Amino acid sequence: MKLYKDFIASTPEEHRDKLVCASNADLDADTSLDPATKGKLKTQRCRLRRFLSNTAWQQAEAIETIDAVIRMKDRVLNLAAHWGEEPLYQAELDKALKLVSRLERVLT
């Protein structure tokens, strides 16, 4: 998820296909790489292209949303965390409801 958070989440959908070269011509032309290394790099590029596909992108977004819901659930439902503290504010509950709505959207 670090890759998703640090590099990909801020990239607009219409620019995702520009993150990775469309062809392997640059690798084929690079004389400093041996054939085995070129093969490994081509395989990794292919995997990264698949990750950036819509399905993988949606899966990463769903995972991120589920993580956020779990964190919020732990905050809202953990009574021990609230003992002696101010009660939950409406804003926290609204945020939790928005996360659940987002989760419903990414899972459908």
N, C-alpha and C positions, 0 to 999 in steps of 0.2 A: 504494500500500500504506500510505501514511501515514494516509489517512482510515481505513482498516481498523484499523490499529494504535492510533491515537490516540482514535478515537471509537466505533467499532463493535464491536471485539473484546470489550470489557468489557460490552456490552449483552446481557442474556439473550435467548435466542431468542424467548421469548414476548412480549418488549417491542419487537422490531424494527419492527413495523408502526406503533408509536407515535412513531417518530423523525420521520416526515414526515406532515404533515396528510393526511387521507384525501380531503379535497375541496379545491377551489380557491376556495371561497366567500370566504375572507379576502382573496385577491387581487382577486376580482371587486368586492368592496366597497371596496377601497382606492382612493380618488379621487386620491391623489398619484402614481399610476402611469399612464403612458400605455398604450394598448392593445398596442403593440409590446413594451414591457417586461413587461407581464402575460403575453403569449404566451411570451416567453423564459423567464420564471420558471416558468410551467406546464410547459414542456418539460423544464426542469432537474429539477423535482419528479418528473415522470414517470420520468426517467432514474434518479433516486435511488431511487424506489420499486422499479424493476426491479433495481437493484443490490442492494437489500436483500431481494430474493426469495431463496428457498432455493437455487436453482441458482447465482446469482451469489455468494451467501454461501459455498457449498461451493467454488466456483472460487477465491475469495479465500483461503479456508482452505488449499486445495491449494497455491496459489502461496506462501503464507507457509511451509508445511511444506517445500516444495521448496527455498526459500531457506535454511531452517534446516539441511536435509540437506547442501546445498552448502557452507555454512559449516563444518559438522562434518567433511565429507569433506576439506576443505582442511586442517583442523587434524590429522585423524587420518592422512591419507595423505602429507602433506608432510614427508618425512624431514628436509629442511633445517631445518624449524622445530623439530625435536627434537634436532638435533646439539648435543651438549654439555649437554643438559637431562636432567632426570629422565625415565625412560620414561613412557609414557601410563599413567595410573591406571585401575583397573578402573571407577571411577565415570564417567570420560570415555567409555569403551567402552560402558558400560551406557546412557549418555545417547544415544550414537550409535545403538544398537540400538533404543531407544525411539522415536527420530525416524524410523527406517526403518519401524517398525511403524505409527507415526502416518501416514506417507506412504502405506503400503499401504491403511490404513483410509480416508483421504480420497480416494484414487483409485479405490476400488471403489464 
